[in-house]
Amino acid sequence: MRTVFHHSDPAEHEHVLANAANLLADDTVDVDDVVVVANASGVRLLLADGEHEERVADLVDDGVTFVACRNSLERRDYTPDDLTAGVDTARSGVGELTRRQSAGYAYVKP
């Protein structure tokens, strides 16, 4: 099973990280791929030196793919260099979500 989490609300930083970790830990689900796509203010979750950097890095090590919307980064005066190591970018978060859903990913919005 492939799952994409859509993250756009900083109030949900902890929630989306817990959801991704819980999905990986659930031995009743055959997990092939877990992706977190962050757009709008949700991109702040993925910033290096942020309060969630270590947790994001641990999930990257566990196989979770994190994708930041470059449009959202630019609107907030961030660059890809500001992101935690291992975080990818996409031109638009909604485009990435659309591609993933079209490829059969289950969509979750915590």
PyMOL commands that set and color helices and strands:
alter all, ss='L'
color gray80, all
select helices_A, chain A and resi 10-25+40-46+53-61+70-75+80-82+93-102
alter helices_A, ss='H'
color red, helices_A
select strands_A, chain A and resi 2-7+33-38+65-69+88-90+106-108
alter strands_A, ss='S'
color yellow, strands_A
deselect
rebuild
show_as cartoon
